[in-house]
């Protein structure tokens, strides 16, 4: 949970994990440990929370809330968490189920209501 939240916050801020770590004085080895399931110590967790302006509880997956423009917003799942959930469940489908999932995804994107916004240039 920590890695997904950390990585998502990096992407939201237009940064990559290693440069963020370097900005707060961490080695790339520590970042790599997080990617493979490690969790930062208390001091580092506090630095990250301050850096991203989120709670330590949010970083650890204990709270769904993140502050955006001064308001607390429930972020039940990050984009990464949603994609992982879809991937994990799609592995359990047979070919017919995968075909239906693909058709449904095309339908959602084609409607325009659920398509990802284009990145501002």
N, CA, C and O atoms as CSV, one atom per row, in Angstrom:
chain,resi,resn,atom,element,x,y,z
A,1,UNK,N,N,0.820,-1.194,0.000
A,1,UNK,CA,C,0.000,0.000,0.000
A,1,UNK,C,C,0.869,1.266,0.000
A,1,UNK,O,O,0.580,2.216,-0.728
A,2,UNK,N,N,1.943,1.280,0.822
A,2,UNK,CA,C,2.767,2.483,0.891
A,2,UNK,C,C,3.331,2.839,-0.480
A,2,UNK,O,O,3.222,3.983,-0.920
A,3,UNK,N,N,3.936,1.855,-1.159
A,3,UNK,CA,C,4.569,2.144,-2.447
A,3,UNK,C,C,3.565,2.730,-3.442
A,3,UNK,O,O,3.870,3.703,-4.131
A,4,UNK,N,N,2.377,2.146,-3.517
A,4,UNK,CA,C,1.384,2.634,-4.469
A,4,UNK,C,C,1.013,4.083,-4.174
A,4,UNK,O,O,0.882,4.895,-5.090
A,5,UNK,N,N,0.848,4.400,-2.911
A,5,UNK,CA,C,0.495,5.780,-2.537
A,5,UNK,C,C,1.655,6.728,-2.820
A,5,UNK,O,O,1.455,7.808,-3.376
A,6,UNK,N,N,2.860,6.328,-2.440
A,6,UNK,CA,C,4.045,7.156,-2.679
A,6,UNK,C,C,4.237,7.403,-4.176
A,6,UNK,O,O,4.432,8.543,-4.597
A,7,UNK,N,N,4.183,6.344,-4.973
A,7,UNK,CA,C,4.386,6.447,-6.409
A,7,UNK,C,C,3.315,7.331,-7.051
A,7,UNK,O,O,3.616,8.163,-7.907
A,8,UNK,N,N,2.084,7.143,-6.636
A,8,UNK,CA,C,0.990,7.950,-7.165
A,8,UNK,C,C,1.182,9.430,-6.829
A,8,UNK,O,O,0.946,10.292,-7.675
A,9,UNK,N,N,1.604,9.726,-5.610
A,9,UNK,CA,C,1.852,11.125,-5.223
A,9,UNK,C,C,2.991,11.727,-6.044
A,9,UNK,O,O,2.935,12.894,-6.432
A,10,UNK,N,N,4.014,10.930,-6.304
A,10,UNK,CA,C,5.112,11.409,-7.156
A,10,UNK,C,C,4.579,11.791,-8.531
A,10,UNK,O,O,4.865,12.877,-9.036
A,11,UNK,N,N,3.806,10.899,-9.132
A,11,UNK,CA,C,3.268,11.153,-10.474
A,11,UNK,C,C,2.352,12.368,-10.493
A,11,UNK,O,O,2.391,13.166,-11.429
A,12,UNK,N,N,1.518,12.510,-9.447
A,12,UNK,CA,C,0.621,13.664,-9.372
A,12,UNK,C,C,1.391,14.984,-9.330
A,12,UNK,O,O,0.897,16.025,-9.763
A,13,UNK,N,N,2.603,14.914,-8.804
A,13,UNK,CA,C,3.434,16.108,-8.691
A,13,UNK,C,C,4.439,16.222,-9.835
A,13,UNK,O,O,5.339,17.061,-9.799
A,14,UNK,N,N,4.279,15.372,-10.852
A,14,UNK,CA,C,5.147,15.426,-12.032
A,14,UNK,C,C,6.578,15.025,-11.752
A,14,UNK,O,O,7.502,15.522,-12.397
A,15,UNK,N,N,6.772,14.131,-10.798
A,15,UNK,CA,C,8.124,13.720,-10.416
A,15,UNK,C,C,8.234,12.207,-10.419
A,15,UNK,O,O,7.234,11.492,-10.477
A,16,UNK,N,N,9.461,11.741,-10.356
A,16,UNK,CA,C,9.746,10.312,-10.247
A,16,UNK,C,C,10.201,10.034,-8.814
A,16,UNK,O,O,10.678,10.944,-8.136
A,17,UNK,N,N,10.062,8.791,-8.341
A,17,UNK,CA,C,10.419,8.475,-6.959
A,17,UNK,C,C,11.863,8.782,-6.553
A,17,UNK,O,O,12.086,9.365,-5.492
A,18,UNK,N,N,12.838,8.405,-7.368
A,18,UNK,CA,C,14.232,8.626,-6.977
A,18,UNK,C,C,14.583,10.104,-6.799
A,18,UNK,O,O,15.232,10.448,-5.812
A,19,UNK,N,N,14.182,10.993,-7.713
A,19,UNK,CA,C,14.456,12.412,-7.478
A,19,UNK,C,C,13.771,12.965,-6.223
A,19,UNK,O,O,14.336,13.816,-5.536
A,20,UNK,N,N,12.567,12.489,-5.922
A,20,UNK,CA,C,11.892,12.919,-4.693
A,20,UNK,C,C,12.715,12.476,-3.493
A,20,UNK,O,O,12.952,13.256,-2.571
A,21,UNK,N,N,13.152,11.216,-3.508
A,21,UNK,CA,C,13.988,10.713,-2.425
A,21,UNK,C,C,15.249,11.536,-2.256
A,21,UNK,O,O,15.637,11.872,-1.138
A,22,UNK,N,N,15.883,11.857,-3.365
A,22,UNK,CA,C,17.112,12.654,-3.315
A,22,UNK,C,C,16.840,14.036,-2.717
A,22,UNK,O,O,17.655,14.556,-1.954
A,23,UNK,N,N,15.692,14.630,-3.065
A,23,UNK,CA,C,15.343,15.957,-2.536
A,23,UNK,C,C,15.230,15.961,-1.018
A,23,UNK,O,O,15.513,16.971,-0.374
A,24,UNK,N,N,14.815,14.829,-0.445
A,24,UNK,CA,C,14.684,14.797,1.018
A,24,UNK,C,C,15.837,14.030,1.676
A,24,UNK,O,O,15.782,13.710,2.863
A,25,UNK,N,N,16.884,13.737,0.888
A,25,UNK,CA,C,18.101,13.162,1.447
A,25,UNK,C,C,18.147,11.649,1.552
A,25,UNK,O,O,18.801,11.113,2.447
A,26,UNK,N,N,17.467,10.954,0.657
A,26,UNK,CA,C,17.451,9.497,0.698
A,26,UNK,C,C,18.196,8.904,-0.494
A,26,UNK,O,O,18.305,9.527,-1.550
A,27,UNK,N,N,18.701,7.698,-0.304
A,27,UNK,CA,C,19.396,7.011,-1.392
A,27,UNK,C,C,18.390,6.275,-2.278
A,27,UNK,O,O,17.264,5.995,-1.867
A,28,UNK,N,N,18.818,5.972,-3.489
A,28,UNK,CA,C,17.948,5.227,-4.401
A,28,UNK,C,C,17.734,3.807,-3.891
A,28,UNK,O,O,16.732,3.174,-4.224
A,29,UNK,N,N,18.669,3.300,-3.082
A,29,UNK,CA,C,18.515,1.967,-2.495
A,29,UNK,C,C,17.320,1.893,-1.561
A,29,UNK,O,O,16.610,0.888,-1.528
A,30,UNK,N,N,17.100,2.955,-0.806
A,30,UNK,CA,C,15.948,2.994,0.101
A,30,UNK,C,C,14.657,3.008,-0.706
A,30,UNK,O,O,13.698,2.312,-0.371
A,31,UNK,N,N,14.638,3.801,-1.768
A,31,UNK,CA,C,13.457,3.866,-2.637
A,31,UNK,C,C,13.178,2.483,-3.219
A,31,UNK,O,O,12.025,2.059,-3.292
A,32,UNK,N,N,14.227,1.784,-3.631
A,32,UNK,CA,C,14.077,0.443,-4.191
A,32,UNK,C,C,13.492,-0.520,-3.160
A,32,UNK,O,O,12.666,-1.364,-3.508
A,33,UNK,N,N,13.908,-0.408,-1.896
A,33,UNK,CA,C,13.348,-1.262,-0.841
A,33,UNK,C,C,11.849,-1.025,-0.700
A,33,UNK,O,O,11.085,-1.970,-0.504
A,34,UNK,N,N,11.429,0.225,-0.799
A,34,UNK,CA,C,10.001,0.537,-0.705
A,34,UNK,C,C,9.237,-0.131,-1.839
A,34,UNK,O,O,8.147,-0.669,-1.642
A,35,UNK,N,N,9.825,-0.086,-3.029
A,35,UNK,CA,C,9.165,-0.668,-4.199
A,35,UNK,C,C,8.916,-2.163,-4.011
A,35,UNK,O,O,7.974,-2.727,-4.569
A,36,UNK,N,N,9.778,-2.788,-3.215
A,36,UNK,CA,C,9.669,-4.228,-2.986
A,36,UNK,C,C,9.029,-4.554,-1.640
A,36,UNK,O,O,9.232,-5.639,-1.095
A,37,UNK,N,N,8.249,-3.600,-1.102
A,37,UNK,CA,C,7.461,-3.894,0.087
A,37,UNK,C,C,7.923,-3.259,1.380
A,37,UNK,O,O,7.240,-3.375,2.398
A,38,UNK,N,N,9.071,-2.586,1.368
A,38,UNK,CA,C,9.541,-1.932,2.583
A,38,UNK,C,C,8.706,-0.710,2.929
A,38,UNK,O,O,7.975,-0.179,2.093
A,39,UNK,N,N,8.829,-0.278,4.166
A,39,UNK,CA,C,8.103,0.897,4.655
A,39,UNK,C,C,9.120,1.832,5.300
A,39,UNK,O,O,10.010,1.366,6.012
A,40,UNK,N,N,9.011,3.135,5.068
A,40,UNK,CA,C,9.979,4.070,5.648
A,40,UNK,C,C,9.882,4.138,7.175
A,40,UNK,O,O,8.848,3.826,7.766
A,41,UNK,N,N,10.992,4.556,7.792
A,41,UNK,CA,C,10.965,4.748,9.241
A,41,UNK,C,C,10.155,6.006,9.563
A,41,UNK,O,O,9.779,6.755,8.662
A,42,UNK,N,N,9.895,6.227,10.825
A,42,UNK,CA,C,9.039,7.339,11.257
A,42,UNK,C,C,9.507,8.699,10.789
A,42,UNK,O,O,8.703,9.503,10.316
A,43,UNK,N,N,10.803,8.969,10.913
A,43,UNK,CA,C,11.342,10.274,10.507
A,43,UNK,C,C,11.158,10.506,9.014
A,43,UNK,O,O,10.746,11.585,8.590
A,44,UNK,N,N,11.465,9.489,8.227
A,44,UNK,CA,C,11.316,9.603,6.771
A,44,UNK,C,C,9.844,9.737,6.390
A,44,UNK,O,O,9.495,10.498,5.487
A,45,UNK,N,N,8.998,9.003,7.074
A,45,UNK,CA,C,7.564,9.091,6.811
A,45,UNK,C,C,7.064,10.516,7.047
A,45,UNK,O,O,6.259,11.034,6.272
A,46,UNK,N,N,7.539,11.138,8.107
A,46,UNK,CA,C,7.153,12.524,8.403
A,46,UNK,C,C,7.654,13.479,7.313
A,46,UNK,O,O,6.935,14.396,6.916
A,47,UNK,N,N,8.878,13.266,6.834
A,47,UNK,CA,C,9.423,14.105,5.765
A,47,UNK,C,C,8.574,13.981,4.494
A,47,UNK,O,O,8.278,14.976,3.831
A,48,UNK,N,N,8.192,12.753,4.173
A,48,UNK,CA,C,7.379,12.528,2.980
A,48,UNK,C,C,6.001,13.162,3.122
A,48,UNK,O,O,5.487,13.768,2.182
A,49,UNK,N,N,5.412,13.018,4.297
A,49,UNK,CA,C,4.084,13.604,4.531
A,49,UNK,C,C,4.149,15.115,4.365
A,49,UNK,O,O,3.258,15.713,3.762
A,50,UNK,N,N,5.189,15.729,4.890
A,50,UNK,CA,C,5.350,17.182,4.764
A,50,UNK,C,C,5.609,17.557,3.305
A,50,UNK,O,O,5.046,18.530,2.804
A,51,UNK,N,N,6.451,16.795,2.631
A,51,UNK,CA,C,6.798,17.068,1.237
A,51,UNK,C,C,5.550,17.060,0.348
A,51,UNK,O,O,5.368,17.948,-0.485
A,52,UNK,N,N,4.693,16.047,0.533
A,52,UNK,CA,C,3.505,15.912,-0.305
A,52,UNK,C,C,2.263,16.572,0.288
A,52,UNK,O,O,1.209,16.598,-0.347
A,53,UNK,N,N,2.384,17.102,1.494
A,53,UNK,CA,C,1.257,17.728,2.193
A,53,UNK,C,C,0.101,16.742,2.373
A,53,UNK,O,O,-1.053,17.045,2.072
A,54,UNK,N,N,0.446,15.555,2.871
A,54,UNK,CA,C,-0.540,14.530,3.189
A,54,UNK,C,C,-0.248,14.016,4.599
A,54,UNK,O,O,0.792,14.334,5.177
A,55,UNK,N,N,-1.154,13.232,5.143
A,55,UNK,CA,C,-0.925,12.659,6.468
A,55,UNK,C,C,-0.077,11.384,6.355
A,55,UNK,O,O,-0.035,10.736,5.309
A,56,UNK,N,N,0.584,11.050,7.446
A,56,UNK,CA,C,1.315,9.787,7.481
A,56,UNK,C,C,0.330,8.622,7.374
A,56,UNK,O,O,0.648,7.584,6.794
A,57,UNK,N,N,-0.861,8.800,7.934
A,57,UNK,CA,C,-1.889,7.760,7.820
A,57,UNK,C,C,-2.248,7.506,6.363
A,57,UNK,O,O,-2.452,6.359,5.966
A,58,UNK,N,N,-2.328,8.564,5.563
A,58,UNK,CA,C,-2.629,8.379,4.144
A,58,UNK,C,C,-1.507,7.579,3.474
A,58,UNK,O,O,-1.768,6.635,2.728
A,59,UNK,N,N,-0.258,7.966,3.747
A,59,UNK,CA,C,0.875,7.270,3.134
A,59,UNK,C,C,0.891,5.779,3.478
A,59,UNK,O,O,1.258,4.948,2.648
A,60,UNK,N,N,0.499,5.455,4.688
A,60,UNK,CA,C,0.519,4.057,5.135
A,60,UNK,C,C,-0.747,3.289,4.764
A,60,UNK,O,O,-0.843,2.091,5.029
A,61,UNK,N,N,-1.715,3.967,4.155
A,61,UNK,CA,C,-2.950,3.303,3.760
A,61,UNK,C,C,-3.951,3.164,4.891
A,61,UNK,O,O,-4.888,2.370,4.803
A,62,UNK,N,N,-3.756,3.933,5.955
A,62,UNK,CA,C,-4.669,3.866,7.099
A,62,UNK,C,C,-5.821,4.848,6.975
A,62,UNK,O,O,-6.808,4.755,7.705
A,63,UNK,N,N,-5.694,5.783,6.052
A,63,UNK,CA,C,-6.739,6.777,5.826
A,63,UNK,C,C,-6.897,6.999,4.328
A,63,UNK,O,O,-5.905,7.029,3.599
A,64,UNK,N,N,-8.132,7.155,3.863
A,64,UNK,CA,C,-8.345,7.411,2.443
A,64,UNK,C,C,-8.294,8.892,2.084
A,64,UNK,O,O,-8.505,9.246,0.925
A,65,UNK,N,N,-8.019,9.763,3.053
A,65,UNK,CA,C,-8.133,11.198,2.813
A,65,UNK,C,C,-6.804,11.849,2.452
A,65,UNK,O,O,-5.750,11.546,3.011
A,66,UNK,N,N,-6.914,12.767,1.479
A,66,UNK,CA,C,-5.781,13.568,1.041
A,66,UNK,C,C,-6.285,14.998,0.899
A,66,UNK,O,O,-7.442,15.215,0.537
A,67,UNK,N,N,-5.435,15.965,1.179
A,67,UNK,CA,C,-5.854,17.368,1.074
A,67,UNK,C,C,-5.537,17.885,-0.327
A,67,UNK,O,O,-4.396,17.817,-0.785
A,68,UNK,N,N,-6.553,18.397,-0.991
A,68,UNK,CA,C,-6.388,18.988,-2.318
A,68,UNK,C,C,-7.019,20.366,-2.275
A,68,UNK,O,O,-8.208,20.506,-1.990
A,69,UNK,N,N,-6.216,21.384,-2.561
A,69,UNK,CA,C,-6.683,22.773,-2.527
A,69,UNK,C,C,-7.385,23.110,-1.210
A,69,UNK,O,O,-8.429,23.763,-1.201
A,70,UNK,N,N,-6.807,22.665,-0.122
A,70,UNK,CA,C,-7.339,22.999,1.193
A,70,UNK,C,C,-8.537,22.179,1.641
A,70,UNK,O,O,-9.064,22.418,2.728
A,71,UNK,N,N,-8.984,21.222,0.838
A,71,UNK,CA,C,-10.137,20.391,1.207
A,71,UNK,C,C,-9.714,18.938,1.329
A,71,UNK,O,O,-8.903,18.450,0.541
A,72,UNK,N,N,-10.271,18.243,2.327
A,72,UNK,CA,C,-10.022,16.817,2.462
A,72,UNK,C,C,-10.902,16.069,1.469
A,72,UNK,O,O,-12.119,16.250,1.434
A,73,UNK,N,N,-10.268,15.236,0.673
A,73,UNK,CA,C,-10.964,14.475,-0.353
A,73,UNK,C,C,-10.650,13.002,-0.136
A,73,UNK,O,O,-9.492,12.636,0.064
A,74,UNK,N,N,-11.664,12.163,-0.174
A,74,UNK,CA,C,-11.449,10.720,-0.023
A,74,UNK,C,C,-10.870,10.170,-1.318
A,74,UNK,O,O,-11.477,10.295,-2.382
A,75,UNK,N,N,-9.732,9.581,-1.225
A,75,UNK,CA,C,-9.068,8.955,-2.367
A,75,UNK,C,C,-9.041,7.458,-2.075
A,75,UNK,O,O,-8.006,6.904,-1.704
A,76,UNK,N,N,-10.182,6.817,-2.247
A,76,UNK,CA,C,-10.288,5.404,-1.889
A,76,UNK,C,C,-9.227,4.570,-2.587
A,76,UNK,O,O,-8.616,3.693,-1.977
A,77,UNK,N,N,-9.017,4.839,-3.837
A,77,UNK,CA,C,-8.003,4.125,-4.595
A,77,UNK,C,C,-7.240,5.117,-5.453
A,77,UNK,O,O,-7.813,6.075,-5.973
A,78,UNK,N,N,-5.948,4.883,-5.598
A,78,UNK,CA,C,-5.175,5.671,-6.554
A,78,UNK,C,C,-5.339,5.016,-7.918
A,78,UNK,O,O,-5.840,3.895,-8.011
A,79,UNK,N,N,-4.926,5.695,-8.960
A,79,UNK,CA,C,-4.984,5.115,-10.303
A,79,UNK,C,C,-4.245,3.785,-10.336
A,79,UNK,O,O,-4.708,2.820,-10.944
A,80,UNK,N,N,-3.096,3.746,-9.680
A,80,UNK,CA,C,-2.283,2.533,-9.672
A,80,UNK,C,C,-3.022,1.406,-8.972
A,80,UNK,O,O,-3.005,0.267,-9.438
A,81,UNK,N,N,-3.676,1.717,-7.849
A,81,UNK,CA,C,-4.413,0.698,-7.108
A,81,UNK,C,C,-5.574,0.148,-7.932
A,81,UNK,O,O,-5.839,-1.054,-7.910
A,82,UNK,N,N,-6.272,1.032,-8.664
A,82,UNK,CA,C,-7.359,0.578,-9.528
A,82,UNK,C,C,-6.828,-0.354,-10.614
A,82,UNK,O,O,-7.389,-1.424,-10.849
A,83,UNK,N,N,-5.755,0.053,-11.270
A,83,UNK,CA,C,-5.193,-0.754,-12.348
A,83,UNK,C,C,-4.710,-2.109,-11.839
A,83,UNK,O,O,-4.867,-3.127,-12.514
A,84,UNK,N,N,-4.119,-2.115,-10.640
A,84,UNK,CA,C,-3.664,-3.375,-10.050
A,84,UNK,C,C,-4.859,-4.273,-9.744
A,84,UNK,O,O,-4.805,-5.479,-9.983
A,85,UNK,N,N,-5.927,-3.699,-9.222
A,85,UNK,CA,C,-7.125,-4.483,-8.900
A,85,UNK,C,C,-7.716,-5.091,-10.171
A,85,UNK,O,O,-8.130,-6.251,-10.176
A,86,UNK,N,N,-7.754,-4.308,-11.242
A,86,UNK,CA,C,-8.265,-4.818,-12.517
A,86,UNK,C,C,-7.368,-5.940,-13.035
A,86,UNK,O,O,-7.861,-6.982,-13.466
A,87,UNK,N,N,-6.047,-5.727,-12.992
A,87,UNK,CA,C,-5.117,-6.744,-13.478
A,87,UNK,C,C,-5.224,-8.031,-12.663
A,87,UNK,O,O,-5.260,-9.126,-13.224
A,88,UNK,N,N,-5.275,-7.893,-11.332
A,88,UNK,CA,C,-5.368,-9.077,-10.472
A,88,UNK,C,C,-6.631,-9.877,-10.765
A,88,UNK,O,O,-6.592,-11.106,-10.821
A,89,UNK,N,N,-7.747,-9.183,-10.951
A,89,UNK,CA,C,-9.004,-9.885,-11.201
A,89,UNK,C,C,-9.111,-10.410,-12.620
A,89,UNK,O,O,-9.737,-11.444,-12.854
A,90,UNK,N,N,-8.503,-9.704,-13.577
A,90,UNK,CA,C,-8.589,-10.165,-14.965
A,90,UNK,C,C,-7.834,-11.477,-15.162
A,90,UNK,O,O,-8.156,-12.252,-16.062
A,91,UNK,N,N,-6.828,-11.728,-14.321
A,91,UNK,CA,C,-6.084,-12.990,-14.408
A,91,UNK,C,C,-6.972,-14.190,-14.088
A,91,UNK,O,O,-6.662,-15.317,-14.474
A,92,UNK,N,N,-8.064,-13.949,-13.392
A,92,UNK,CA,C,-8.968,-15.027,-12.991
A,92,UNK,C,C,-10.028,-15.322,-14.056
A,92,UNK,O,O,-10.798,-16.274,-13.924
A,93,UNK,N,N,-10.064,-14.496,-15.117
A,93,UNK,CA,C,-11.091,-14.658,-16.144
A,93,UNK,C,C,-10.643,-15.623,-17.238
A,93,UNK,O,O,-9.457,-15.718,-17.553
A,94,UNK,N,N,-11.610,-16.335,-17.811
A,94,UNK,CA,C,-11.317,-17.151,-18.993
A,94,UNK,C,C,-11.362,-16.229,-20.216
A,94,UNK,O,O,-11.588,-15.027,-20.074
A,95,UNK,N,N,-11.151,-16.773,-21.398
A,95,UNK,CA,C,-11.111,-15.944,-22.603
A,95,UNK,C,C,-12.413,-15.189,-22.845
A,95,UNK,O,O,-12.396,-14.028,-23.253
A,96,UNK,N,N,-13.530,-15.844,-22.593
A,96,UNK,CA,C,-14.837,-15.199,-22.789
A,96,UNK,C,C,-14.973,-14.007,-21.829
A,96,UNK,O,O,-15.452,-12.945,-22.225
A,97,UNK,N,N,-14.558,-14.180,-20.585
A,97,UNK,CA,C,-14.614,-13.101,-19.604
A,97,UNK,C,C,-13.691,-11.950,-19.976
A,97,UNK,O,O,-14.052,-10.784,-19.816
A,98,UNK,N,N,-12.490,-12.277,-20.477
A,98,UNK,CA,C,-11.548,-11.238,-20.906
A,98,UNK,C,C,-12.108,-10.446,-22.086
A,98,UNK,O,O,-11.943,-9.229,-22.171
A,99,UNK,N,N,-12.773,-11.160,-22.990
A,99,UNK,CA,C,-13.395,-10.507,-24.141
A,99,UNK,C,C,-14.468,-9.515,-23.680
A,99,UNK,O,O,-14.543,-8.398,-24.193
A,100,UNK,N,N,-15.296,-9.922,-22.712
A,100,UNK,CA,C,-16.341,-9.039,-22.189
A,100,UNK,C,C,-15.725,-7.832,-21.473
A,100,UNK,O,O,-16.213,-6.710,-21.605
A,101,UNK,N,N,-14.659,-8.071,-20.720
A,101,UNK,CA,C,-13.972,-6.973,-20.018
A,101,UNK,C,C,-13.413,-5.967,-21.028
A,101,UNK,O,O,-13.549,-4.758,-20.840
A,102,UNK,N,N,-12.791,-6.461,-22.088
A,102,UNK,CA,C,-12.235,-5.581,-23.117
A,102,UNK,C,C,-13.343,-4.789,-23.812
A,102,UNK,O,O,-13.187,-3.594,-24.062
A,103,UNK,N,N,-14.444,-5.438,-24.118
A,103,UNK,CA,C,-15.566,-4.753,-24.759
A,103,UNK,C,C,-16.124,-3.653,-23.853
A,103,UNK,O,O,-16.431,-2.553,-24.310
A,104,UNK,N,N,-16.247,-3.967,-22.572
A,104,UNK,CA,C,-16.789,-2.996,-21.619
A,104,UNK,C,C,-15.843,-1.796,-21.486
A,104,UNK,O,O,-16.295,-0.653,-21.423
A,105,UNK,N,N,-14.543,-2.055,-21.442
A,105,UNK,CA,C,-13.570,-0.963,-21.347
A,105,UNK,C,C,-13.651,-0.062,-22.577
A,105,UNK,O,O,-13.606,1.161,-22.454
A,106,UNK,N,N,-13.771,-0.659,-23.761
A,106,UNK,CA,C,-13.904,0.130,-24.997
A,106,UNK,C,C,-15.174,0.974,-24.961
A,106,UNK,O,O,-15.168,2.132,-25.380
A,107,UNK,N,N,-16.254,0.395,-24.463
A,107,UNK,CA,C,-17.524,1.101,-24.357
A,107,UNK,C,C,-17.396,2.314,-23.428
A,107,UNK,O,O,-17.874,3.401,-23.753
A,108,UNK,N,N,-16.755,2.124,-22.281
A,108,UNK,CA,C,-16.588,3.223,-21.325
A,108,UNK,C,C,-15.750,4.353,-21.913
A,108,UNK,O,O,-16.115,5.523,-21.797
A,109,UNK,N,N,-14.642,4.013,-22.536
A,109,UNK,CA,C,-13.767,5.033,-23.124
A,109,UNK,C,C,-14.465,5.707,-24.301
A,109,UNK,O,O,-14.393,6.926,-24.460
A,110,UNK,N,N,-15.135,4.914,-25.119
A,110,UNK,CA,C,-15.832,5.451,-26.290
A,110,UNK,C,C,-16.951,6.414,-25.936
A,110,UNK,O,O,-17.287,7.294,-26.729
A,111,UNK,N,N,-17.530,6.259,-24.755
A,111,UNK,CA,C,-18.622,7.149,-24.359
A,111,UNK,C,C,-18.129,8.566,-24.099
A,111,UNK,O,O,-18.910,9.517,-24.119
A,112,UNK,N,N,-16.838,8.701,-23.858
A,112,UNK,CA,C,-16.281,10.023,-23.568
A,112,UNK,C,C,-16.451,10.424,-22.114
A,112,UNK,O,O,-15.763,11.331,-21.644
A,113,UNK,N,N,-17.351,9.770,-21.390
A,113,UNK,CA,C,-17.589,10.117,-19.990
A,113,UNK,C,C,-16.481,9.634,-19.067
A,113,UNK,O,O,-16.281,10.192,-17.988
A,114,UNK,N,N,-15.755,8.592,-19.488
A,114,UNK,CA,C,-14.772,7.988,-18.602
A,114,UNK,C,C,-13.363,7.986,-19.188
A,114,UNK,O,O,-12.460,7.384,-18.607
A,115,UNK,N,N,-13.162,8.642,-20.315
A,115,UNK,CA,C,-11.855,8.685,-20.940
A,115,UNK,C,C,-10.921,9.572,-20.122
A,115,UNK,O,O,-11.342,10.584,-19.561
A,116,UNK,N,N,-9.648,9.181,-20.062
A,116,UNK,CA,C,-8.653,9.987,-19.347
A,116,UNK,C,C,-8.513,11.330,-20.041
A,116,UNK,O,O,-8.583,11.426,-21.266
A,117,UNK,N,N,-8.313,12.365,-19.235
A,117,UNK,CA,C,-8.139,13.705,-19.804
A,117,UNK,C,C,-6.783,13.780,-20.484
A,117,UNK,O,O,-5.815,13.170,-20.032
A,118,UNK,N,N,-6.725,14.523,-21.557
A,118,UNK,CA,C,-5.456,14.720,-22.256
A,118,UNK,C,C,-4.560,15.587,-21.384
A,118,UNK,O,O,-5.023,16.512,-20.717
A,119,UNK,N,N,-3.269,15.273,-21.401
A,119,UNK,CA,C,-2.309,16.054,-20.617
A,119,UNK,C,C,-2.171,17.446,-21.221
A,119,UNK,O,O,-2.087,17.607,-22.438
A,120,UNK,N,N,-2.150,18.434,-20.356
A,120,UNK,CA,C,-1.996,19.829,-20.818
A,120,UNK,C,C,-0.592,20.011,-21.357
A,120,UNK,O,O,0.382,19.569,-20.748
A,121,UNK,N,N,-0.496,20.658,-22.494
A,121,UNK,CA,C,0.830,20.865,-23.114
A,121,UNK,C,C,1.302,22.264,-22.896
A,121,UNK,O,O,2.391,22.625,-23.342
